[in-house]
Structure formats: C-alpha cells, structure tokens
Amino acid sequence: MVTNRSRRLRKKLCVDEFQELGFELSFQYKDGQPPEAIDAFMQRFAADAVEPNDMVYGGCDEYGFICLAHRGSVSEEQRAIVEAWLRQQPELASFTVGQLMDAWYPDQPVNAPAG
C-alpha cells in the first residue's frame, strides 16, 4: 500500500529520505574470560570505538545494535572503524558486524542515498 505522507510525518516516522541506519553486532569471547575482563572490554569498546565516533551502543556483552548518537544514520566509515577496532581485541574469539540496516524498521530495505 503506497501512502502519500507529508514531509513532516516522514521525518517524524524516520522513513523515506529520513531513514536512519545502524548495524548489529555480536561478540564471541575466548574461553575462560572472567566477567571482569568482559566488563573491561565493554567499557573500552564504548570509550574507544563507539562514543568518540558519535555513536551509541544498545545491547548486552554478547550482542547489540549501534546507531548514531543523534538523529541521522551511521556511515559505512563508522561501521568500518568499529570493525577494525574489534579486530585488535585480544578477548574476542570472533565477532560479527552486520550490514547497515534501517534502525527503526529492520525489515525495510535501505534507501539509496539521495543525490
């Protein structure tokens, strides 16, 4: 069903040209990691990879979602920064960084950038 919405409503709903993108993450830790090491990792992750790049992380110590700290979309460059940071972490056995996806409506396709 095609809906003709006003610009104001599209912005309020974060759809069409106002779509906001983020990405999913999951972490698998090396065997034997004590809870203190995982807590320290999560604090470093927030302080070194997420917050300095104007993003926020919502989730737990095994999986979550990253989006921009204000209205807008995470860029592919910000996603790559997080992925590169995670590659250097000794606590992780593996991790998954998902593709950019709609932060509000995950089942919706990502719109092509305007321009």
Backbone as JSON, one array per atom type, in Angstrom:
{
  "sequence": "MVTNRSRRLRKKLCVDEFQELGFELSFQYKDGQPPEAIDAFMQRFAADAVEPNDMVYGGCDEYGFICLAHRGSVSEEQRAIVEAWLRQQPELASFTVGQLMDAWYPDQPVNAPAG",
  "N": [[0.85, -1.18, 0.0], [0.75, 2.06, -1.01], [1.56, 5.06, 0.52], [0.8, 8.43, 0.77], [2.58, 10.67, 2.35], [3.12, 13.57, 4.37], [6.02, 15.7, 4.41], [6.75, 16.41, 7.01], [5.55, 14.34, 8.53], [6.89, 12.1, 7.43], [9.46, 12.64, 8.37], [9.05, 12.52, 11.14], [8.36, 9.84, 11.4], [10.69, 8.65, 10.57], [11.17, 7.71, 7.92], [11.57, 7.04, 4.37], [13.31, 9.68, 2.9], [14.27, 10.29, 5.39], [15.16, 8.07, 6.64], [16.91, 6.18, 9.08], [20.0, 4.69, 9.69], [21.69, 1.87, 11.14], [23.68, -0.72, 12.74], [23.97, -4.24, 13.5], [25.7, -6.09, 16.05], [27.68, -8.85, 17.2], [29.37, -10.68, 19.73], [31.86, -13.1, 20.41], [33.54, -14.54, 22.95], [36.88, -15.49, 23.93], [37.54, -18.68, 25.4], [37.28, -19.03, 28.93], [37.34, -16.38, 29.75], [37.19, -14.12, 32.37], [34.42, -12.54, 34.11], [35.14, -9.92, 34.81], [37.03, -9.19, 32.9], [35.48, -9.15, 30.61], [33.69, -7.1, 31.27], [35.52, -4.97, 31.39], [36.35, -4.96, 28.72], [33.93, -4.18, 27.45], [33.64, -1.6, 28.47], [35.92, -0.34, 27.41], [35.29, -0.65, 24.72], [33.03, 1.04, 24.47], [34.23, 3.5, 25.21], [36.41, 3.8, 23.44], [35.74, 3.02, 20.79], [33.02, 3.51, 20.2], [31.68, 5.9, 21.42], [33.56, 8.09, 20.8], [33.16, 8.27, 18.1], [30.7, 9.34, 17.72], [28.49, 7.68, 18.18], [26.08, 5.36, 19.6], [25.67, 2.46, 21.66], [23.46, -0.16, 22.08], [22.53, -2.85, 23.99], [23.81, -6.01, 25.14], [26.6, -7.76, 26.63], [27.1, -9.64, 24.7], [25.7, -9.28, 22.31], [24.28, -6.65, 20.25], [23.19, -3.38, 19.13], [24.21, -0.71, 17.07], [23.8, 2.74, 16.69], [23.5, 6.13, 15.49], [24.38, 8.81, 17.7], [22.71, 10.93, 17.69], [20.01, 12.32, 15.77], [19.94, 10.76, 12.6], [22.06, 8.81, 10.38], [24.3, 6.05, 10.78], [27.44, 5.92, 9.23], [29.06, 4.12, 6.54], [31.78, 4.3, 6.92], [32.0, 4.74, 9.69], [31.05, 2.29, 10.57], [33.09, 0.63, 9.59], [35.23, 1.55, 11.15], [34.53, 0.62, 13.71], [34.58, -2.15, 13.21], [37.31, -2.51, 12.56], [38.47, -1.8, 15.0], [37.49, -3.83, 16.68], [38.79, -6.06, 15.61], [41.31, -5.92, 16.72], [41.15, -6.72, 19.35], [42.07, -8.64, 22.1], [40.43, -10.23, 23.73], [38.42, -11.35, 22.25], [37.2, -14.17, 20.52], [35.84, -14.33, 18.17], [33.77, -12.21, 16.13], [30.85, -10.55, 14.87], [29.92, -8.16, 12.55], [27.22, -6.58, 11.43], [25.57, -5.63, 8.32], [24.72, -2.26, 7.26], [21.53, -1.23, 8.3], [18.01, -0.44, 8.45], [17.29, 1.39, 11.26], [14.91, 1.78, 12.62], [12.91, 0.32, 11.37], [13.57, -2.65, 10.83], [12.96, -4.57, 8.85], [12.66, -3.21, 6.51], [13.99, -2.25, 3.33], [17.23, -0.74, 2.71], [17.35, 2.59, 1.82], [18.46, 4.09, -1.23], [21.17, 6.41, -1.24], [20.41, 9.89, -1.32], [20.88, 12.13, -4.04]],
  "CA": [[0.0, 0.0, 0.0], [1.52, 3.29, -1.12], [0.98, 6.11, 1.34], [1.29, 9.77, 0.48], [2.77, 11.31, 3.65], [3.77, 14.88, 4.34], [7.44, 15.72, 4.79], [6.8, 16.42, 8.48], [5.24, 13.0, 9.02], [8.01, 11.21, 7.05], [10.56, 12.92, 9.3], [8.65, 12.01, 12.46], [8.37, 8.37, 11.33], [12.02, 8.2, 10.13], [11.01, 6.92, 6.7], [11.94, 7.64, 3.09], [14.57, 10.41, 2.96], [14.67, 10.44, 6.8], [15.52, 6.75, 7.15], [18.11, 6.17, 9.91], [20.68, 3.4, 9.6], [22.6, 1.39, 12.17], [24.1, -2.09, 12.44], [24.0, -5.21, 14.6], [27.0, -6.67, 16.42], [27.7, -9.95, 18.16], [30.72, -10.97, 20.23], [32.14, -14.42, 20.98], [34.77, -14.36, 23.72], [37.75, -16.65, 24.1], [37.19, -19.48, 26.58], [37.93, -18.72, 30.19], [37.37, -14.94, 30.06], [36.43, -13.81, 33.58], [33.45, -11.46, 33.93], [35.8, -8.62, 34.92], [37.67, -8.9, 31.61], [34.41, -8.8, 29.67], [33.25, -5.75, 31.66], [36.57, -4.02, 30.96], [36.25, -4.89, 27.26], [32.75, -3.38, 27.08], [33.92, -0.2, 28.8], [36.86, 0.12, 26.38], [34.54, -0.59, 23.48], [32.25, 2.28, 24.49], [35.1, 4.68, 25.32], [37.39, 3.91, 22.35], [35.21, 2.79, 19.44], [31.64, 3.96, 19.97], [31.41, 7.29, 21.78], [34.34, 9.08, 20.05], [32.68, 8.31, 16.72], [29.36, 9.92, 17.74], [27.51, 6.61, 18.1], [25.67, 4.74, 20.86], [25.5, 1.01, 21.6], [22.41, -0.7, 22.93], [22.57, -4.31, 23.99], [24.49, -6.63, 26.26], [28.01, -8.05, 26.33], [27.19, -10.65, 23.65], [25.13, -8.76, 21.07], [23.61, -5.38, 20.38], [22.94, -2.56, 17.95], [24.85, 0.61, 17.09], [23.19, 3.78, 15.86], [24.09, 7.44, 15.71], [24.02, 9.37, 19.0], [21.68, 11.93, 17.45], [19.21, 11.97, 14.59], [20.73, 10.53, 11.41], [22.49, 7.45, 10.09], [25.69, 5.64, 10.88], [28.03, 5.8, 7.9], [29.86, 2.92, 6.27], [33.1, 4.56, 7.51], [31.89, 4.49, 11.13], [30.93, 0.83, 10.71], [34.43, 0.09, 9.36], [36.05, 1.9, 12.32], [34.18, -0.33, 14.77], [35.08, -3.46, 12.8], [38.77, -2.5, 12.69], [38.79, -1.79, 16.44], [37.2, -5.16, 17.22], [39.82, -6.99, 15.13], [42.51, -5.79, 17.54], [40.86, -7.01, 20.75], [42.51, -9.99, 22.46], [39.4, -11.0, 24.44], [37.44, -11.91, 21.32], [37.5, -15.31, 19.66], [35.28, -13.88, 16.9], [32.71, -11.22, 16.23], [30.11, -10.3, 13.64], [29.45, -6.8, 12.34], [26.21, -6.65, 10.38], [25.48, -4.57, 7.32], [23.85, -1.17, 7.63], [20.12, -1.57, 8.17], [17.08, 0.54, 8.99], [17.31, 1.3, 12.72], [13.55, 1.83, 13.14], [12.09, -0.7, 10.71], [14.62, -3.56, 10.33], [12.54, -5.35, 7.68], [12.62, -2.34, 5.35], [15.27, -2.15, 2.62], [17.96, 0.51, 2.87], [17.14, 3.5, 0.69], [19.64, 4.59, -1.92], [21.43, 7.78, -0.81], [19.92, 10.94, -2.21], [21.93, 12.92, -4.67]],
  "C": [[0.89, 1.24, 0.0], [0.8, 4.38, -0.32], [1.62, 7.44, 0.97], [1.36, 10.54, 1.8], [3.44, 12.66, 3.47], [5.22, 14.73, 4.77], [7.58, 15.65, 6.31], [6.53, 15.03, 9.06], [6.34, 12.0, 8.66], [9.19, 11.39, 8.0], [10.26, 12.33, 10.68], [8.72, 10.48, 12.51], [9.72, 7.79, 10.93], [11.92, 7.27, 8.91], [11.44, 7.74, 5.49], [13.26, 8.4, 3.23], [15.08, 10.62, 4.39], [15.0, 9.09, 7.45], [16.84, 6.85, 7.93], [18.7, 4.77, 9.93], [21.57, 3.13, 10.8], [23.03, -0.01, 11.79], [24.15, -2.93, 13.71], [25.43, -5.7, 14.81], [26.76, -7.9, 17.28], [29.15, -10.27, 18.49], [30.78, -12.4, 20.74], [33.51, -14.29, 21.64], [35.59, -15.65, 23.75], [37.35, -17.37, 25.38], [37.95, -18.99, 27.79], [38.01, -17.24, 30.52], [36.56, -14.69, 31.34], [35.47, -12.64, 33.33], [34.09, -10.06, 34.0], [36.47, -8.22, 33.6], [36.63, -8.5, 30.58], [33.86, -7.41, 29.99], [34.25, -4.7, 31.21], [36.55, -3.85, 29.44], [35.09, -3.99, 26.84], [32.97, -1.9, 27.39], [34.89, 0.41, 27.79], [36.15, 0.3, 25.04], [33.74, 0.72, 23.4], [33.17, 3.51, 24.42], [36.0, 4.88, 24.1], [36.77, 3.83, 20.96], [33.86, 3.44, 19.19], [31.48, 5.46, 20.21], [32.26, 8.31, 21.01], [33.89, 9.24, 18.59], [31.21, 8.72, 16.63], [28.26, 8.87, 17.59], [27.14, 6.16, 19.51], [25.46, 3.25, 20.61], [24.39, 0.63, 22.55], [22.46, -2.21, 22.84], [23.25, -4.82, 25.24], [25.93, -6.94, 25.85], [28.19, -9.14, 25.27], [26.64, -10.18, 22.31], [24.43, -7.44, 21.32], [23.5, -4.67, 19.05], [23.62, -1.21, 18.14], [24.08, 1.54, 16.17], [23.86, 5.11, 16.21], [23.58, 8.0, 17.03], [22.98, 10.48, 18.88], [20.93, 11.52, 16.19], [20.11, 11.82, 13.35], [21.16, 9.08, 11.31], [23.97, 7.25, 10.36], [26.22, 5.5, 9.45], [28.77, 4.47, 7.76], [31.25, 3.08, 6.88], [33.07, 4.31, 9.02], [31.78, 2.99, 11.41], [32.3, 0.18, 10.56], [35.36, 0.39, 10.52], [35.79, 0.92, 13.45], [34.73, -1.71, 14.44], [36.6, -3.55, 12.96], [39.19, -2.53, 14.16], [38.59, -3.18, 17.03], [38.24, -6.19, 16.81], [41.04, -7.01, 16.03], [42.32, -6.22, 18.99], [41.19, -8.46, 21.12], [41.46, -10.84, 23.16], [38.48, -11.77, 23.5], [37.99, -13.11, 20.54], [37.0, -14.99, 18.25], [34.21, -12.84, 17.18], [32.03, -11.1, 14.87], [29.66, -8.85, 13.64], [28.48, -6.87, 11.16], [26.3, -5.5, 9.39], [24.59, -3.45, 7.85], [22.4, -1.55, 7.34], [19.27, -0.46, 8.78], [16.98, 0.35, 10.5], [15.9, 1.24, 13.31], [12.68, 0.7, 12.6], [13.04, -1.71, 10.05], [14.24, -4.36, 9.08], [12.49, -4.52, 6.4], [13.98, -2.32, 4.65], [15.92, -0.79, 2.86], [17.75, 1.34, 1.61], [18.48, 3.87, 0.06], [19.89, 6.02, -1.45], [20.94, 8.78, -1.83], [21.09, 11.64, -2.87], [22.15, 12.47, -6.04]]
}
